[in-house]
Amino acid sequence: MKTMTCRQLGGACDLAHGGDDANEVIKAQDRHLREVVADGDTAHEPALRDMKGRWRRPVSGLKWYRQVQRDFAALPGNVGAH
């Protein structure tokens, strides 16, 4: 398992999201952003808007997604070790 922080994914804090692949980490970040903004955290609002915008702009969204996949793959860690 590898981890990436909210900040590494464009967010406002250093909460670590863990997963065996980049998709798991991205899904955890999406949940985190929705939860903290729903609880009134305004610092995460820009990242939540960006996340939602990636669905409306597939070309730039795909570029972000591929970059996160590369960043995740470059992280040290034992993928598959639990």
Backbone atoms as SQL, in Angstrom:
CREATE TABLE atoms (id INTEGER PRIMARY KEY, chain TEXT, resi INTEGER, resn TEXT, atom TEXT, x REAL, y REAL, z REAL);
INSERT INTO atoms VALUES
  (1, 'A', 1, 'MET', 'N', 0.850, -1.178, 0.000),
  (2, 'A', 1, 'MET', 'CA', 0.000, 0.000, 0.000),
  (3, 'A', 1, 'MET', 'C', 0.893, 1.237, 0.000),
  (4, 'A', 2, 'LYS', 'N', 0.459, 2.234, -0.756),
  (5, 'A', 2, 'LYS', 'CA', 1.152, 3.516, -0.807),
  (6, 'A', 2, 'LYS', 'C', 0.174, 4.596, -0.361),
  (7, 'A', 3, 'THR', 'N', 0.722, 5.743, 0.020),
  (8, 'A', 3, 'THR', 'CA', -0.140, 6.842, 0.437),
  (9, 'A', 3, 'THR', 'C', 0.226, 8.127, -0.300),
  (10, 'A', 4, 'MET', 'N', -0.790, 8.952, -0.485),
  (11, 'A', 4, 'MET', 'CA', -0.619, 10.309, -0.990),
  (12, 'A', 4, 'MET', 'C', -1.465, 11.204, -0.092),
  (13, 'A', 5, 'THR', 'N', -1.003, 12.412, 0.120),
  (14, 'A', 5, 'THR', 'CA', -1.746, 13.321, 0.976),
  (15, 'A', 5, 'THR', 'C', -2.765, 14.114, 0.165),
  (16, 'A', 6, 'CYS', 'N', -3.709, 14.664, 0.895),
  (17, 'A', 6, 'CYS', 'CA', -4.692, 15.564, 0.296),
  (18, 'A', 6, 'CYS', 'C', -3.968, 16.667, -0.481),
  (19, 'A', 7, 'ARG', 'N', -2.924, 17.230, 0.123),
  (20, 'A', 7, 'ARG', 'CA', -2.179, 18.319, -0.516),
  (21, 'A', 7, 'ARG', 'C', -1.510, 17.861, -1.815),
  (22, 'A', 8, 'GLN', 'N', -0.967, 16.652, -1.839),
  (23, 'A', 8, 'GLN', 'CA', -0.349, 16.129, -3.061),
  (24, 'A', 8, 'GLN', 'C', -1.371, 15.986, -4.191),
  (25, 'A', 9, 'LEU', 'N', -2.631, 15.821, -3.816),
  (26, 'A', 9, 'LEU', 'CA', -3.701, 15.646, -4.797),
  (27, 'A', 9, 'LEU', 'C', -4.439, 16.951, -5.088),
  (28, 'A', 10, 'GLY', 'N', -3.890, 18.072, -4.605),
  (29, 'A', 10, 'GLY', 'CA', -4.468, 19.374, -4.886),
  (30, 'A', 10, 'GLY', 'C', -5.314, 19.945, -3.772),
  (31, 'A', 11, 'GLY', 'N', -5.374, 19.260, -2.630),
  (32, 'A', 11, 'GLY', 'CA', -6.184, 19.710, -1.506),
  (33, 'A', 11, 'GLY', 'C', -5.438, 20.630, -0.561),
  (34, 'A', 12, 'ALA', 'N', -6.051, 20.848, 0.597),
  (35, 'A', 12, 'ALA', 'CA', -5.556, 21.870, 1.515),
  (36, 'A', 12, 'ALA', 'C', -4.931, 21.334, 2.795),
  (37, 'A', 13, 'CYS', 'N', -4.830, 20.010, 2.952),
  (38, 'A', 13, 'CYS', 'CA', -4.281, 19.493, 4.208),
  (39, 'A', 13, 'CYS', 'C', -3.356, 18.302, 3.935),
  (40, 'A', 14, 'ASP', 'N', -2.805, 17.767, 5.006),
  (41, 'A', 14, 'ASP', 'CA', -1.840, 16.677, 4.875),
  (42, 'A', 14, 'ASP', 'C', -2.412, 15.324, 5.293),
  (43, 'A', 15, 'LEU', 'N', -3.735, 15.180, 5.259),
  (44, 'A', 15, 'LEU', 'CA', -4.349, 13.888, 5.542),
  (45, 'A', 15, 'LEU', 'C', -3.881, 12.882, 4.497),
  (46, 'A', 16, 'ALA', 'N', -3.409, 11.723, 4.955),
  (47, 'A', 16, 'ALA', 'CA', -2.898, 10.700, 4.042),
  (48, 'A', 16, 'ALA', 'C', -4.020, 9.758, 3.613),
  (49, 'A', 17, 'HIS', 'N', -4.061, 9.487, 2.325),
  (50, 'A', 17, 'HIS', 'CA', -4.995, 8.514, 1.754),
  (51, 'A', 17, 'HIS', 'C', -4.160, 7.330, 1.273),
  (52, 'A', 18, 'GLY', 'N', -4.532, 6.129, 1.684),
  (53, 'A', 18, 'GLY', 'CA', -3.776, 4.944, 1.298),
  (54, 'A', 18, 'GLY', 'C', -4.545, 4.081, 0.327),
  (55, 'A', 19, 'GLY', 'N', -3.798, 3.359, -0.499),
  (56, 'A', 19, 'GLY', 'CA', -4.427, 2.437, -1.428),
  (57, 'A', 19, 'GLY', 'C', -3.398, 1.598, -2.147),
  (58, 'A', 20, 'ASP', 'N', -3.900, 0.559, -2.788),
  (59, 'A', 20, 'ASP', 'CA', -3.025, -0.316, -3.563),
  (60, 'A', 20, 'ASP', 'C', -2.818, 0.200, -4.976),
  (61, 'A', 21, 'ASP', 'N', -3.643, 1.154, -5.399),
  (62, 'A', 21, 'ASP', 'CA', -3.443, 1.783, -6.697),
  (63, 'A', 21, 'ASP', 'C', -3.935, 3.223, -6.639),
  (64, 'A', 22, 'ALA', 'N', -3.616, 3.973, -7.673),
  (65, 'A', 22, 'ALA', 'CA', -3.960, 5.392, -7.703),
  (66, 'A', 22, 'ALA', 'C', -5.469, 5.610, -7.639),
  (67, 'A', 23, 'ASN', 'N', -6.245, 4.710, -8.232),
  (68, 'A', 23, 'ASN', 'CA', -7.704, 4.876, -8.222),
  (69, 'A', 23, 'ASN', 'C', -8.258, 4.863, -6.805),
  (70, 'A', 24, 'GLU', 'N', -7.743, 3.992, -5.955),
  (71, 'A', 24, 'GLU', 'CA', -8.206, 3.943, -4.562),
  (72, 'A', 24, 'GLU', 'C', -7.900, 5.255, -3.841),
  (73, 'A', 25, 'VAL', 'N', -6.728, 5.797, -4.093),
  (74, 'A', 25, 'VAL', 'CA', -6.319, 7.048, -3.448),
  (75, 'A', 25, 'VAL', 'C', -7.186, 8.203, -3.955),
  (76, 'A', 26, 'ILE', 'N', -7.450, 8.234, -5.250),
  (77, 'A', 26, 'ILE', 'CA', -8.286, 9.294, -5.830),
  (78, 'A', 26, 'ILE', 'C', -9.700, 9.222, -5.262),
  (79, 'A', 27, 'LYS', 'N', -10.247, 8.026, -5.151),
  (80, 'A', 27, 'LYS', 'CA', -11.593, 7.874, -4.585),
  (81, 'A', 27, 'LYS', 'C', -11.632, 8.328, -3.127),
  (82, 'A', 28, 'ALA', 'N', -10.581, 8.013, -2.372),
  (83, 'A', 28, 'ALA', 'CA', -10.519, 8.449, -0.975),
  (84, 'A', 28, 'ALA', 'C', -10.448, 9.978, -0.899),
  (85, 'A', 29, 'GLN', 'N', -9.691, 10.586, -1.793),
  (86, 'A', 29, 'GLN', 'CA', -9.592, 12.048, -1.826),
  (87, 'A', 29, 'GLN', 'C', -10.952, 12.664, -2.165),
  (88, 'A', 30, 'ASP', 'N', -11.644, 12.092, -3.133),
  (89, 'A', 30, 'ASP', 'CA', -12.964, 12.610, -3.510),
  (90, 'A', 30, 'ASP', 'C', -13.920, 12.565, -2.320),
  (91, 'A', 31, 'ARG', 'N', -13.928, 11.436, -1.598),
  (92, 'A', 31, 'ARG', 'CA', -14.786, 11.314, -0.408),
  (93, 'A', 31, 'ARG', 'C', -14.397, 12.345, 0.650),
  (94, 'A', 32, 'HIS', 'N', -13.104, 12.470, 0.882),
  (95, 'A', 32, 'HIS', 'CA', -12.584, 13.408, 1.873),
  (96, 'A', 32, 'HIS', 'C', -13.024, 14.841, 1.545),
  (97, 'A', 33, 'LEU', 'N', -12.855, 15.248, 0.292),
  (98, 'A', 33, 'LEU', 'CA', -13.220, 16.607, -0.089),
  (99, 'A', 33, 'LEU', 'C', -14.703, 16.866, 0.130),
  (100, 'A', 34, 'ARG', 'N', -15.538, 15.929, -0.298),
  (101, 'A', 34, 'ARG', 'CA', -16.990, 16.105, -0.116),
  (102, 'A', 34, 'ARG', 'C', -17.351, 16.203, 1.366),
  (103, 'A', 35, 'GLU', 'N', -16.733, 15.343, 2.184),
  (104, 'A', 35, 'GLU', 'CA', -17.058, 15.329, 3.617),
  (105, 'A', 35, 'GLU', 'C', -16.635, 16.603, 4.323),
  (106, 'A', 36, 'VAL', 'N', -15.394, 17.058, 4.101),
  (107, 'A', 36, 'VAL', 'CA', -14.925, 18.221, 4.846),
  (108, 'A', 36, 'VAL', 'C', -15.618, 19.499, 4.400),
  (109, 'A', 37, 'VAL', 'N', -15.926, 19.618, 3.109),
  (110, 'A', 37, 'VAL', 'CA', -16.648, 20.803, 2.639),
  (111, 'A', 37, 'VAL', 'C', -18.075, 20.784, 3.177),
  (112, 'A', 38, 'ALA', 'N', -18.698, 19.606, 3.206),
  (113, 'A', 38, 'ALA', 'CA', -20.048, 19.497, 3.774),
  (114, 'A', 38, 'ALA', 'C', -20.055, 19.883, 5.251),
  (115, 'A', 39, 'ASP', 'N', -18.930, 19.657, 5.926),
  (116, 'A', 39, 'ASP', 'CA', -18.816, 20.027, 7.345),
  (117, 'A', 39, 'ASP', 'C', -18.405, 21.490, 7.543),
  (118, 'A', 40, 'GLY', 'N', -18.298, 22.247, 6.440),
  (119, 'A', 40, 'GLY', 'CA', -18.019, 23.670, 6.543),
  (120, 'A', 40, 'GLY', 'C', -16.583, 24.094, 6.328),
  (121, 'A', 41, 'ASP', 'N', -15.707, 23.206, 5.898),
  (122, 'A', 41, 'ASP', 'CA', -14.298, 23.534, 5.687),
  (123, 'A', 41, 'ASP', 'C', -14.141, 24.269, 4.352),
  (124, 'A', 42, 'THR', 'N', -13.950, 25.580, 4.422),
  (125, 'A', 42, 'THR', 'CA', -13.845, 26.375, 3.200),
  (126, 'A', 42, 'THR', 'C', -12.475, 26.240, 2.517),
  (127, 'A', 43, 'ALA', 'N', -11.452, 25.826, 3.255),
  (128, 'A', 43, 'ALA', 'CA', -10.113, 25.693, 2.671),
  (129, 'A', 43, 'ALA', 'C', -10.074, 24.626, 1.579),
  (130, 'A', 44, 'HIS', 'N', -10.971, 23.644, 1.664),
  (131, 'A', 44, 'HIS', 'CA', -10.996, 22.565, 0.677),
  (132, 'A', 44, 'HIS', 'C', -11.934, 22.839, -0.499),
  (133, 'A', 45, 'GLU', 'N', -12.683, 23.943, -0.450),
  (134, 'A', 45, 'GLU', 'CA', -13.643, 24.222, -1.519),
  (135, 'A', 45, 'GLU', 'C', -13.013, 24.317, -2.907),
  (136, 'A', 46, 'PRO', 'N', -11.850, 24.994, -3.066),
  (137, 'A', 46, 'PRO', 'CA', -11.251, 25.044, -4.410),
  (138, 'A', 46, 'PRO', 'C', -10.908, 23.652, -4.957),
  (139, 'A', 47, 'ALA', 'N', -10.397, 22.776, -4.116),
  (140, 'A', 47, 'ALA', 'CA', -10.054, 21.422, -4.564),
  (141, 'A', 47, 'ALA', 'C', -11.315, 20.648, -4.942),
  (142, 'A', 48, 'LEU', 'N', -12.408, 20.847, -4.195),
  (143, 'A', 48, 'LEU', 'CA', -13.669, 20.183, -4.528),
  (144, 'A', 48, 'LEU', 'C', -14.197, 20.694, -5.865),
  (145, 'A', 49, 'ARG', 'N', -14.114, 21.998, -6.085),
  (146, 'A', 49, 'ARG', 'CA', -14.543, 22.560, -7.379),
  (147, 'A', 49, 'ARG', 'C', -13.696, 21.990, -8.512),
  (148, 'A', 50, 'ASP', 'N', -12.386, 21.893, -8.291),
  (149, 'A', 50, 'ASP', 'CA', -11.501, 21.315, -9.310),
  (150, 'A', 50, 'ASP', 'C', -11.885, 19.876, -9.608),
  (151, 'A', 51, 'MET', 'N', -12.179, 19.106, -8.547),
  (152, 'A', 51, 'MET', 'CA', -12.563, 17.712, -8.732),
  (153, 'A', 51, 'MET', 'C', -13.818, 17.623, -9.595),
  (154, 'A', 52, 'LYS', 'N', -14.813, 18.416, -9.254),
  (155, 'A', 52, 'LYS', 'CA', -16.060, 18.400, -10.031),
  (156, 'A', 52, 'LYS', 'C', -15.818, 18.871, -11.456),
  (157, 'A', 53, 'GLY', 'N', -14.919, 19.830, -11.630),
  (158, 'A', 53, 'GLY', 'CA', -14.603, 20.358, -12.954),
  (159, 'A', 53, 'GLY', 'C', -13.929, 19.355, -13.859),
  (160, 'A', 54, 'ARG', 'N', -13.215, 18.402, -13.268),
  (161, 'A', 54, 'ARG', 'CA', -12.552, 17.381, -14.088),
  (162, 'A', 54, 'ARG', 'C', -13.572, 16.553, -14.852),
  (163, 'A', 55, 'TRP', 'N', -14.762, 16.396, -14.309),
  (164, 'A', 55, 'TRP', 'CA', -15.815, 15.653, -15.014),
  (165, 'A', 55, 'TRP', 'C', -16.359, 16.461, -16.181),
  (166, 'A', 56, 'ARG', 'N', -16.367, 17.796, -16.041),
  (167, 'A', 56, 'ARG', 'CA', -16.892, 18.652, -17.109),
  (168, 'A', 56, 'ARG', 'C', -15.857, 18.923, -18.192),
  (169, 'A', 57, 'ARG', 'N', -14.579, 18.758, -17.856),
  (170, 'A', 57, 'ARG', 'CA', -13.494, 19.002, -18.811),
  (171, 'A', 57, 'ARG', 'C', -12.652, 17.738, -18.922),
  (172, 'A', 58, 'PRO', 'N', -13.105, 16.783, -19.720),
  (173, 'A', 58, 'PRO', 'CA', -12.445, 15.467, -19.742),
  (174, 'A', 58, 'PRO', 'C', -10.981, 15.496, -20.179),
  (175, 'A', 59, 'VAL', 'N', -10.599, 16.389, -21.074),
  (176, 'A', 59, 'VAL', 'CA', -9.212, 16.404, -21.541),
  (177, 'A', 59, 'VAL', 'C', -8.268, 16.818, -20.409),
  (178, 'A', 60, 'SER', 'N', -8.555, 17.942, -19.757),
  (179, 'A', 60, 'SER', 'CA', -7.687, 18.373, -18.659),
  (180, 'A', 60, 'SER', 'C', -7.830, 17.437, -17.470),
  (181, 'A', 61, 'GLY', 'N', -9.033, 16.874, -17.269),
  (182, 'A', 61, 'GLY', 'CA', -9.233, 15.910, -16.186),
  (183, 'A', 61, 'GLY', 'C', -8.396, 14.663, -16.384),
  (184, 'A', 62, 'LEU', 'N', -8.310, 14.205, -17.620),
  (185, 'A', 62, 'LEU', 'CA', -7.507, 13.021, -17.914),
  (186, 'A', 62, 'LEU', 'C', -6.023, 13.307, -17.705),
  (187, 'A', 63, 'LYS', 'N', -5.622, 14.519, -18.032),
  (188, 'A', 63, 'LYS', 'CA', -4.218, 14.909, -17.810),
  (189, 'A', 63, 'LYS', 'C', -3.899, 14.841, -16.316),
  (190, 'A', 64, 'TRP', 'N', -4.789, 15.381, -15.465),
  (191, 'A', 64, 'TRP', 'CA', -4.601, 15.326, -14.007),
  (192, 'A', 64, 'TRP', 'C', -4.545, 13.869, -13.541),
  (193, 'A', 65, 'TYR', 'N', -5.486, 13.057, -14.018),
  (194, 'A', 65, 'TYR', 'CA', -5.574, 11.653, -13.624),
  (195, 'A', 65, 'TYR', 'C', -4.284, 10.905, -13.975),
  (196, 'A', 66, 'ARG', 'N', -3.790, 11.113, -15.180),
  (197, 'A', 66, 'ARG', 'CA', -2.549, 10.430, -15.592),
  (198, 'A', 66, 'ARG', 'C', -1.363, 10.891, -14.764),
  (199, 'A', 67, 'GLN', 'N', -1.338, 12.183, -14.402),
  (200, 'A', 67, 'GLN', 'CA', -0.252, 12.692, -13.557),
  (201, 'A', 67, 'GLN', 'C', -0.299, 12.055, -12.180),
  (202, 'A', 68, 'VAL', 'N', -1.490, 11.926, -11.610),
  (203, 'A', 68, 'VAL', 'CA', -1.620, 11.276, -10.299),
  (204, 'A', 68, 'VAL', 'C', -1.168, 9.820, -10.397),
  (205, 'A', 69, 'GLN', 'N', -1.527, 9.138, -11.478),
  (206, 'A', 69, 'GLN', 'CA', -1.080, 7.752, -11.651),
  (207, 'A', 69, 'GLN', 'C', 0.444, 7.672, -11.696),
  (208, 'A', 70, 'ARG', 'N', 1.074, 8.588, -12.404),
  (209, 'A', 70, 'ARG', 'CA', 2.551, 8.600, -12.471),
  (210, 'A', 70, 'ARG', 'C', 3.148, 8.911, -11.102),
  (211, 'A', 71, 'ASP', 'N', 2.589, 9.908, -10.416),
  (212, 'A', 71, 'ASP', 'CA', 3.097, 10.265, -9.092),
  (213, 'A', 71, 'ASP', 'C', 2.954, 9.091, -8.122),
  (214, 'A', 72, 'PHE', 'N', 1.814, 8.402, -8.175),
  (215, 'A', 72, 'PHE', 'CA', 1.573, 7.256, -7.308),
  (216, 'A', 72, 'PHE', 'C', 2.583, 6.148, -7.614),
  (217, 'A', 73, 'ALA', 'N', 2.773, 5.860, -8.894),
  (218, 'A', 73, 'ALA', 'CA', 3.701, 4.794, -9.292),
  (219, 'A', 73, 'ALA', 'C', 5.130, 5.103, -8.839),
  (220, 'A', 74, 'ALA', 'N', 5.486, 6.381, -8.765),
  (221, 'A', 74, 'ALA', 'CA', 6.839, 6.768, -8.385),
  (222, 'A', 74, 'ALA', 'C', 7.071, 6.741, -6.875),
  (223, 'A', 75, 'LEU', 'N', 6.010, 6.611, -6.100),
  (224, 'A', 75, 'LEU', 'CA', 6.154, 6.584, -4.641),
  (225, 'A', 75, 'LEU', 'C', 6.875, 5.325, -4.176),
  (226, 'A', 76, 'PRO', 'N', 7.696, 5.441, -3.143),
  (227, 'A', 76, 'PRO', 'CA', 8.273, 4.230, -2.562),
  (228, 'A', 76, 'PRO', 'C', 7.172, 3.464, -1.812),
  (229, 'A', 77, 'GLY', 'N', 7.331, 2.196, -1.719),
  (230, 'A', 77, 'GLY', 'CA', 6.353, 1.392, -0.976),
  (231, 'A', 77, 'GLY', 'C', 6.194, 0.027, -1.590),
  (232, 'A', 78, 'ASN', 'N', 5.626, -0.840, -0.811),
  (233, 'A', 78, 'ASN', 'CA', 5.410, -2.209, -1.262),
  (234, 'A', 78, 'ASN', 'C', 3.948, -2.365, -1.658),
  (235, 'A', 79, 'VAL', 'N', 3.661, -2.220, -2.923),
  (236, 'A', 79, 'VAL', 'CA', 2.293, -2.393, -3.395),
  (237, 'A', 79, 'VAL', 'C', 1.897, -3.837, -3.167),
  (238, 'A', 80, 'GLY', 'N', 0.733, -4.024, -2.587),
  (239, 'A', 80, 'GLY', 'CA', 0.235, -5.364, -2.333),
  (240, 'A', 80, 'GLY', 'C', 0.580, -5.888, -0.958),
  (241, 'A', 81, 'ALA', 'N', 1.492, -5.257, -0.246),
  (242, 'A', 81, 'ALA', 'CA', 1.821, -5.687, 1.103),
  (243, 'A', 81, 'ALA', 'C', 0.801, -5.116, 2.071),
  (244, 'A', 82, 'HIS', 'N', 0.203, -5.941, 2.864),
  (245, 'A', 82, 'HIS', 'CA', -0.821, -5.463, 3.811),
  (246, 'A', 82, 'HIS', 'C', -0.403, -5.801, 5.222);
